[in-house]
Amino acid sequence: MTRMIGINHVAFEVTDLDEALAFYERFFDVRMRGRRPKMAWLDLGDQFLALSQADGVTPDRGRHVGLVVDDKEGLREELRAAGLDVAASGSLRVRDPSGNQLEIVDYRDVQFSKTDAVLRGMELDGLVKSDGALAELRDKGLLED
């Protein structure tokens, strides 16, 4: 059987591409991979987020994407300072202007890993996994000691 081994990209439909890009650029260090009149690709190192302008976009009620960031709590402060309704602690979820739900997770706290070369290329080579994330990786045999 074929094995799933990762996600190359996630695609979001947005009602207004410029408005969506303004949101992502306001809260994230965005590096554009490419842009067309109704599409944009935001670089995530060896992955990307695709934004596609479409008519009749309906926000998902429960479906979400876990977006990994280098500083979840710093982002939480920025979102709250901007007046967005996000929890003061714990789980961090936010919707973009088109209703796409993002669950924000900190790279240091999850088993999701980038190679050292990709982290260097993204200028993030100082990120260190938490003990819990290292234990998860070790338990699955995914960590070289």
C-alpha positions, 0 to 999 in steps of 0.5 A, a space after each residue: 500500500 502507498 504510505 502518506 508521508 507528509 503534506 506538500 501544501 494546504 490550499 485555502 479559498 479566500 473571498 478577497 486575495 488582497 485582504 487575505 494577504 494583508 492578514 497573513 502579512 500583518 501577523 506572519 513573516 510572509 515570504 511569497 513563493 509566487 503570485 497570480 491575479 487570483 492566487 498566491 503561494 506563501 513559502 513555508 520552507 519545504 512546504 507552502 500555503 496556497 491562497 486561491 480567490 473564489 466566489 461563494 467561500 463558506 467558512 468551515 465550522 470545525 475543520 482547521 489546519 494546524 499551522 506551526 510557528 516559531 513563537 506561538 505566545 508572541 503571536 497570541 500577544 499580537 493577535 490580542 493587541 490587534 483586537 482579535 478574539 483569541 484565548 488568553 492561554 492554552 489552545 490558540 485558534 484564529 480565523 483569517 478574513 475568509 473564515 479559514 481556521 488556523 490552530 497555531 502550534 509552536 514548533 518547539 512543542 510538537 513532533 513535526 520537524 524540519 531538517 537542519 538544512 531547511 531550518 538553516 535555510 529559513 533562518 530558524 536554526 536556533 529553535 530547540 524542541 521541548 522535552 515533551 516533543 523530543 520524547 514523542 520523537 524518541 518514542 517513535 524512533 524518529 530521533 537520533 541520539 
